[in-house]
């Protein structure tokens, strides 16, 4: 999201071949860095099947490139600088062959191809890929992961052992824009269960600015599904939100009221004036000196047994707290995921400003609050202070206002608190960080970079113990935690194609997606993910924004 605005109420074609199983395994023995194979599709296929080799630097014409199957040179049937098409030669069934590309004497990296046995039993009717992990040693690099633009089964393999089986469902259209829209429209989709149990999706139909907070939508932005997400019906008004169901039977939902013009307020002098990376000016004020309308939280509660939400104000107990004005408006922003354990309700929120011991204001971190009265009073529990890793995040010391943003927060079944943090902003590509707490959010480990880019990370733990992480920009990506280790994640699964420099775009409207996602559980092993596709092609050939949903089923092996 360009300006960190959230609504609170919220192909690359895989060619048909005889085989339906693929294996992807990269070898690091590349000789020429500008010449490389990214993937072979499929990389398990029978003799005489046609396969596609994707990569870069495949010469200036068809005659300048040569595809090597082991020691055997193959005829190139179709050529481009990034894609080669060849036919599997007569090789013994079950053979595992190293494939490379030669261009004017230079040799690419090698990737494995296996000749399928004709008597292999095909278990899954879907296209299947055996993905052999090959992570970059540069954890801050932004690289394409496993392409999954359509339905397929992924066998995720590390060091010869399969760790996960991931069934990626077919993308389902929820809504397609009727015309071209600016940033902020057909952006920031959310999926949840409505009060009635329906699956409900909504998205933003407003400009991405503080002036849009609390304002009516400028177009239809809701859809529901009664068949598990297979079909969707547009609504002029969405169903009642399920909110956050608490153990006492109440439901609460945090809201964002209309931002107040500064000229209508009697404010003290600001403690600090900070410049934000997208060019906005933030004036920071001591919380205790603000008028009542700018204090507390704006939230709604549906009491157990009732059918309507009633607005209320939550109380914040937090010394040295500060809040910000954005330009000539003062928003009351308190955004974050809410989780409940046996001893209380927790949330991790941003933007998070405090007046430090020197009377100054540091870049925003993340504040964690605990409530023991089901969300009526929120007491500060802990902080994730902004501590960028300048070796992997060279823009880290340029952030004077917003440091950590959009924290994903989950309490895992083993009791650990997990948070993933965004830094990407107007400076371009910047990493996501991960941190954990073993004492219920009071103290957090120093955040560590674990991927080179991403916005609005979202966490979801399934009942089978698999932890999913979705994010975007570039594209839309899903990762899964491995070995119950918050610092060990799969390579990303790519739901949309994206261009090489997408994470660096200053005009993010030109990207493949806003990058915002949302997930909801559907059973012990499955969830639905919603995302925006900015490059959807209509039957008429027009490019329009679209909202899509996919079902993902994942199991540990």
N, C-alpha and C positions, 0 to 999 in steps of 0.2 A: 504494500500500500504506500503510495507516494508520500503521503503526509500522515501516516500512522493513524488512519481513521477507521474505526470499526463500527458496524451496526450491531447494537447489542441484542436486539430481539431476533434477535436473530431466531495416406499413412504409408509413415514408412510401411509399405506392404510387405508381409512375409509371403514369399512365393509358394505356390502350391507344388508340392513334390510328392514322390511316392512315399517317402518317410515322413513321420510326424514327430520325430525326436531330433533335437539339435544339441550339440555340445559346444560351449564357448570357453576356450582356454588360451590366454595370451602368454607368450614367451617374451622374456625381457632381452632376448639376444638380438635386438634390432641393430642394424649396421648404419642405417641412414635415418636420422630423426625426422626428416621431411617426407620420407617414404615409409608408410606404415599400413598394416592391416588392422582395422578396428574389430571386425567381426566377419564370420562366414555364416551365411544363412541359406539353408540349414547346415549345420556342421556334423550331422549324422544323416546319411542318405545312402540309398542303394546305387549300385552301378547304373550308369546311363541317366541318373537324375541331373537336373540343372540346378546349379547353386550360384549364389551371388557373393562376391567378395567386396566388402565395403572398407574404405580407408581413405588414404590421401596420397598425392604425389605419384599417380599411376602414369606418368609420362605425358608427352605432348600429342601422341597419336597411338593408334592401336598397335602399330609396328614397333613402338619403343618399349612396350611392356611385355613381360613373359611371366606366366603363372607356372610355378613349379609344384608338382605333387611328389614330394620326396625328390627323386632324381629325374622324374618324368615331366617334360614340358607339355602343357596343354594348349590347345587352340582357344583363343579368346573369341567368344561368340558375340559379345557386346562389350563396348569399351566406353568409359569416360574417365576423367581424372580422379573420380572418387568411387566408381563402381565398375566391377568386372564381372562378366557372366561366363561360366565355363560348364562343361559337362563332365561328370564323374567318369573316369576311365575304368577299364576292366582291371580290377584289383581284387585280391582275395577278400571274401566277406569277413568282416570283423577286424580288418586291418586298421591300424591307427597311423595316419600319415601326417607329416609336417608339411604345411603349405606355406609358401612364400611368394613374393612378387619381385622380379628383377626388372630394373629400369636402367638402361644404359650402363650396365655393369654394377650398379648399386643394388643391395639386397635389403628387403624389408625385414621386419620382425617375422617370426614364425608362429603360426597357429595350428592347432590340431584339428584334423578331420577324421571321422571314423566311418568306414564303409558298413552300412547296415546289413545285418543278416536277413535274408528274405523271409526266414521263418520266425523272426522276432514277433512276439505278441504285442500288439499296440493296445495298451490298456485304456488310455484316455482318448476320447474322440477329438479332443482339442489338440491344436498344435502345441508341442512340448519342447522346451529348451533346457538343456543341462548347462547351467551357468557356473563355470569354474572361476572362482574369485581371483581377481588380479588387481588389487588396489594400487594406486599410485603412492609412492613413498612420500610425496608432498601432500600432506593432509589438507592443505589450503588450496590445492589445485581445483579448478572447476572443470570437470570432465564428464562426458556422456557416460551414463550407466547402461543398464540393461533395457533395451528398447521393448516396450510393451504397449503398443498403440491399439491393439485389438486383443480379443480373448486368447489366452494361452495358459499353459501350465509351466511353471518355472521350478526346476530342481536346483536349489542353491547349494553349491559344493565348495568346500574348503579343504585343502590338503587331502583330497581323495575321499572325504566323507561328506555325505549329504546332510545338511543341517536343517533345511526347511523345504517344504513343498508349498508353493504359492499358486493358487488358482486365480488368475486375473479374469474377471468377467468382462463381457462385451460392454463398451461404453453405451450408455443410454441417454438420449437427448431429453432434457427437462424443458428447455425453452430456447428459442432462437430469436435474436433481436430482429425487429421489423425494419431497422434502418441502421446506419452507422451512428455510433454513440461515442461521446467523449469519455475520458477517464472518469471513473466513479460510477458509471452506468453499466449494468451487467457485470459488476465487480463484486468481490468479497462475498461469495456464496456461503451459506450456512445450512447444515442439515441437522434435524433433531426429531424427536418424537413429540407430537402434539399432545395436548391433554387427553384427547380421545384415543391416543395410540397410533394415529396415522403417522406415516413418514411425511415430514414437511420440510420443504426447501424454500429459503428466501435469499434474496441478493439485493445489492444496493442499486437504487435508481435516483441518485443525487450526486451533486458535485462533491469531490473528496476534499472537504474543507470544514473548518470549525463552524462556519455559517450554516452548515447542513445538519448539525446536531439537533436532534429533537424535532426536525421538520418533517412534514408529510412527504411521502414518496412521490416522485414525478413520473410514475408509471407503474404498471403491474409488476409485482416482484415476488409473487408467492405461487407455489405449486404443491400439490399433495399426491401421494401414491397410496393405493389400497391393496397393492399386490406385491409388496416387498421391493418396490423400486423399479419394476419392469416397465410400467407406464406411469405418466404423470398428467395431472389435470391442473391447468392454470386457474387461479382464483383472484378475484378483485380485492379480496381481503383474506389474509391468512388465518388459519385456525388458532385457537388459544394455545400459547406455548406451554410445554410441559415444565419449563423452568428447571430449577434444581430441586429435586425431591429430597427432603431431609428426613431423618429418622423419626421425628415427631409427627410426620404426616404433612407438615407444611411444605409449600413450594415457594421458592424465592427467585426473583429475577432482578438483576442489576440493570438500571437504566442510565441514560445520558440525557440530561435536560437540554433545552435550548440554551446556547451560549449567550451571555449577557454583554451588551455593549459597555465598554468601560465608562462611557460618558454617563451612564445611568447608575454608576456605583460610587460610593464614597470610600475610596481605598487609601491605605497608608502608602508611604513611599516604598517602592520595590526594594527588596534586599539585594537583588542582582538583575542584570539584564544580559541575556545570553542569546547568541546567534545560533540558530539551528541549521543543520546541514542542507536543508532544502531552501534556505534563505529566509525563514520566518524568524521573527523576533519574539523571544519569550521573556516576559517580565515575571520575576519570581517574588512571591509575597509570603510572609510568615502566616501560617494557617490560623493561629489563635487571634490574629488581628483582622481577619477577614469578616465581612458581614455574614450573618447566619445563612443566607441563601447560598453561599459559596462553601459552606462547611458540610461535613458528614457525607453520607452516600444517598443517592436517589435510587430507591429500590421498590419493588412491589412484592406483596405476599399473598398467597392464597392459603388460607388456614385449612387444616385438615377438615374434610367434610364439606367445604365450600366449593363453589364453581367459578368464582370471580376473583381476580387479583385486586388488591387494594394498595394504593401507593403509601409509602412510609419513608421515613428518614432513618438511616442507620447512623450510629454514633462511632466516631473514630477516637481511639485513645492512643495518642502518639505524640510524644514531645519532639520539638524541633521540626515538625512536619511543615512543608511548604507546598504551595500550589502555584500554578502558572497561568498567565494570560497569554493568549496567542494573538499577536497583533493588537487589534482594537477590540477583541472579544475575550471574555473570560468564560471558558468552559469548565464544567465540573466533571472531570474524567476520572473514572475508577474502574479500569478494565483489567480482567484477569479470570483465570479458571478457578472454579470453586470445587473443593473436595471435602468429604466428611469422613472422620474416623470415630472411634468409640468415645474419644475424649473431647471432640469439638469439631467445628467447621473451620476449614482453612482456605485461604486464597492468597495467590501471589499477584500483585498488581503493579501497574505502571501507568503513566509516567510517575517516577518516584523521586521527589526532591526533598532534601533536608537542609537545614542551616547547620553547617559544621562548627567545630569548636572555635575556628577563626572568624566566625560570622559570615562566611562565604557559602556558596552553593556549588557542589560538585556536579558533574554530569549525572544524569538520572541512573539509578540502579533499579532494583526490584525490591519492593516491600512485601513481607509476608505477615498476614494477620490471622489471628485465631479468635473465634467466637464460641463462647460456651452458653449462649442464650439463643442459639439457632439463627444467628445473623442479625440480631438487633444491635449488638455492640461488638465492635471489632477492635481488638487490642493488638498493637504491634508485637509480632513474634520474633522477627529477624529481618536481615537485609542481605541481598547479594550486591555488594558495592561494585561499582564499575571499575574493572581492572583488566584493560585490554592487553593482549599479548602482541607487542609491537613487532616482534619478529615475523609473525604470521598475519598480523592485522595492521599494516603500516599506516592506515588512516585512523587508528585508534586514538591518537593524541590530538586529532583535529576535532573531535566531538566535544563541544563545550556545553551543549544543552542535553540532548538525548544520547545516553550511552547505551545501556541495555534497553531493548524494547521488545514488545510482543512476547513475553515469557510464556512458554508452554509449561504447565505444571500438572504433575500426576503423583498420586500416592500409590505406590505399587503394593502388590499383595504381600510382599516380604517386609512391608513397613517403611521402606526407603522413600524419601521425597526426591523426586527427579524434576529438573527444570532444564529446558533448552531455550537459548536466548538469541534474539536477532540483533545484529549490528548494521546490516546493510541499509544504506541511506543515500543521500545526495552525492556522496563521494564515490558511489559505484560499488563494485564487487567488494563485499566484506563478509567475514565468516560467521557461522553460527557456533555458539559455545554450549557446552554441557556442564552441569554441576549437580551435586547431590548433597543431601543432608541426612544424617543419621539421628538427629535429635529434634525431629519434627519442625524443621525450618528455623530453628534458633541460630544455627551456624551452618554455613554452606562451604563446601570445598571450593578452592579457587577455580573459576570457570576455565575450561580448556577448549581450544579450537578443535573441532572434529570434522568440519566440512567447509569448503571455501566460500559458499554463498547460500542465501536462503532468506525468505521472509515468512512471517506468521507460522512458525513451527507449531504443530499440533501433536499431542500424545494420546494414545489410547491403548490400554492393556486389555486384551481379550481374556475370557474366562479360562482359556487353555494356557495362560501365562505368557503368550507372545505379546511383546510391546511394539506397537507400530508408531512411526513418526512420519508425518506428512509435512511438506513444505513446498515452496515454489520460488521461481525467479532464480535460476533459469527454469523455464517450463513448469511442470508439476511432477514432484518426486515423492516416492515412498521408500522408507528404509525400515528395517526391523532390527531390534536389539538381539545380539547373540550372546550366549553363555551367561545370561543374566548380568551382563557387564555394561554399565552405562557408557563406557568408552569404547565399546565394540559393537559396530553396526554393519549391516550389509552395505554393499554398493547400492546406489540409488536405482530404483526402477522408474523408468521414464514413461509418464502417461501421455506426454505431448512432445512433438519434435520442437527443438529450439536451436537457434543459430549460435555460432561459436561465441560471439561477444554479447550474448543476451544479458548476462549479469552486469555488464558495463554500460548498458544503454542509459543515456540521460533522458530520452523520450521513451518512458516505459510503456506508453500506449502502443509502441511498435513491437513489443514482445509477443510471445505466444500466449501469454496469460497474465492476469494480475498476480498469479502465484498464490492466492489465498485458497485454502482448502478447509474442509470440516469433515469429521468422521463420526459415525454412529454405529454401535454394535447391533448386529441382527441375530447372532446366535453365538455359541461358545467359541466358534472358530472363524467367524466372518464379520465383516463390517462393510458399510457403504461409505464411499468417499465422494464428495461433491467438489467440482472445480469449474473454472471458466476457461473456455477455449476461444481465444481472440481471432483464430484463423479458420474458423469453421466455414466450409464451402457449402452453400445451399444448392438444391437441385438445379437452380438457375445459373449456378456458377459464381454467385456473389459471395464475397467474404464478409462474414458477420460474426459478432460475438455470440457465444452459446454457453448455456449452463449444462453440464453433463454429470452423470452419476455412474459409478462403477462398483460392482460388488467384488470384494477381495476375500478369499478364504485362505488361511495360512495355518500350517501345522508344523510342529517340531518333529523331527525324525529321530 
